[in-house]
Amino acid sequence: MFLANTMTEFILNTNDFESILVNKAQGSWIWDVKGKKYLDCTSGVWCLLIGHNHPKLIKTIKSQIDNLIHTNNRFLSPITLEAAERVLNFIPGNFDKITFLNSGSEAVEFSINLAKKITGRVDVLSLKDSYYGSYGTSKSLSYTSGKESKMKLQYRKCNSEECNCIEDLIPILDELLLAESIQPACFVLEPIMVSGGIHKPCKKYVEEVCNRIKNAGGLIISNEVTTGLGRSGKPFGFQHYNITPDIIVLGKGLGAGYPVSAIITRSELASKIPAEQKYYAQSHQLDPLGSAIANTVVRIIEEDEIIERSQEIISILEEFFGNLRHPSIKEIRQYGMIIGIQIQPYSSKNSSQLILEIKNRLLEEGIMIGLSLGKDLLRLLPPLNMSVEEVDFLKRKLTKVFDNLSP
Ligand SMILES: Cc1ncc(COP(=O)(O)O)c(C=O)c1O
């Protein structure tokens, strides 16, 4: 058995790895190699809407592996056609074209390239705290690129009928579109900016930006890699706004831990460019195994009424987090099953020290929680189908850890 300290001898240090080694998982729980179990409030990397190893998904995976894992990308398989139909039927609006890819980054990158080809333009706009991916254009558009750009639009979180952000911020967009002659290929919206700090931009502002971009001939891409399939309390993040996207990007939850993503659009748009301009080839696009997984995940979400049932858990968590108080907590933001606890300096400790202490204490107590030191944030994105008992466990442990924070 490898021990954690010998493992890191061989693994490139692309991340700060925890000192425990994880071994197996079921539902909302993960076990380490010593047999200790943890409530996984990170859903892996926010991927497990339906929990770990859902029995229906395991059945699908086993039987698909027995049949067909991979084909040459010139050959489609029946399961890919079935998955395409099921995912399209699940999405509100008249979407009728889909392709399956592997990661969220790849699908966002693909969607932007598609928008550029359809519009014959290159300019891409986004909101400044968005995250789109780990490489290429999706990275350069993300807050993680570290580069400011007027194409990364400012926004506010006013979300009230009386807000005046439109009067302040829309002229800046108009200046870009008119005076600076930016010709938008697309506006890529992350409906709730999760990686960038768990921020929901003002509804009126987002709707106005989308109108302006559409009127200027650009497309609206809704990046639903994290918000899609129920994570934000609604089936899709764009449903928090009165907007109609042209392209939708899915990832993470679609594969429940397996790398499958998708981009979805309408034939009326896709047919604006010839087939050769849509050509795209990578080794695992439309693979039967990924398709079977996406198909079953959406089937489980429908059959098990995952989104409907999650509303009760969301309400319980809203009540708990609405009342959770500690001098180290600056603010708690919750959108469906996306929760951020903003930490501030307390006593002799700065936010980073507190975040690491809380994360470590929770780990000792059997809770896995996410964090962002750069954003002073503890992040919880638990599975949508966690039980009331599991929520109680989480509530008890969080209360204990905050109550016992050493000054
Ligand atoms: C909104 C959003 N888009 C894109 C990505 C990139 O997805 P992946 O890590 O699967 O490449 C992420 C990942 O966190 C994300 O949250």
The ligand as an SDF file (V2000), in Angstrom:
LIG
                    3D

 16 16  0  0  0  0  0  0  0  0999 V2000
  -18.2720   27.1030  -15.2130 C   0  0  0  0  0  0  0  0  0  0  0  0
  -17.1400   26.2120  -15.6210 C   0  0  0  0  0  0  0  0  0  0  0  0
  -16.8070   26.1340  -16.9110 N   0  0  0  0  0  0  0  0  0  0  0  0
  -15.8070   25.3270  -17.3360 C   0  0  0  0  0  0  0  0  0  0  0  0
  -15.0840   24.5630  -16.4490 C   0  0  0  0  0  0  0  0  0  0  0  0
  -13.9850   23.6830  -16.9420 C   0  0  0  0  0  0  0  0  0  0  0  0
  -14.3820   22.3430  -16.8810 O   0  0  0  0  0  0  0  0  0  0  0  0
  -13.3080   21.1780  -16.8150 P   0  0  0  0  0  0  0  0  0  0  0  0
  -12.5630   21.3420  -15.5340 O   0  0  0  0  0  0  0  0  0  0  0  0
  -14.1090   19.9180  -16.8950 O   0  0  0  0  0  0  0  0  0  0  0  0
  -12.4180   21.3380  -17.9920 O   0  0  0  0  0  0  0  0  0  0  0  0
  -15.3940   24.6230  -15.0870 C   0  0  0  0  0  0  0  0  0  0  0  0
  -14.6300   23.8380  -14.1030 C   0  0  0  0  0  0  0  0  0  0  0  0
  -14.6320   24.0920  -12.9230 O   0  0  0  0  0  0  0  0  0  0  0  0
  -16.4480   25.4720  -14.6500 C   0  0  0  0  0  0  0  0  0  0  0  0
  -16.7870   25.5900  -13.3560 O   0  0  0  0  0  0  0  0  0  0  0  0
  1  2  1  0
  2  3  1  0
  2 15  2  0
  3  4  2  0
  4  5  1  0
  5  6  1  0
  5 12  2  0
  6  7  1  0
  7  8  1  0
  8  9  2  0
  8 10  1  0
  8 11  1  0
 12 13  1  0
 12 15  1  0
 13 14  2  0
 15 16  1  0
M  END
$$$$
